Amino acid sequence: MPRFLIDVNLPYRFALWSDGDCSHMRDLGETWTDTQIWEYARE
């Protein structure tokens, strides 16, 4: 699991330098609720 979750409102290019350490919300899907995102981030 990535250590950092990049907000969907930030440019996607922020996730490209990550080496697997970051995940952009766009990669996870656009239908997640705020609660689902928060639970994912806490895990």
PyMOL commands that set and color helices and strands:
alter all, ss='L'
color gray80, all
select helices_A, chain A and resi 12-15+25-28+34-42
alter helices_A, ss='H'
color red, helices_A
select strands_A, chain A and resi 4-6+22-24
alter strands_A, ss='S'
color yellow, strands_A
deselect
rebuild
show_as cartoon
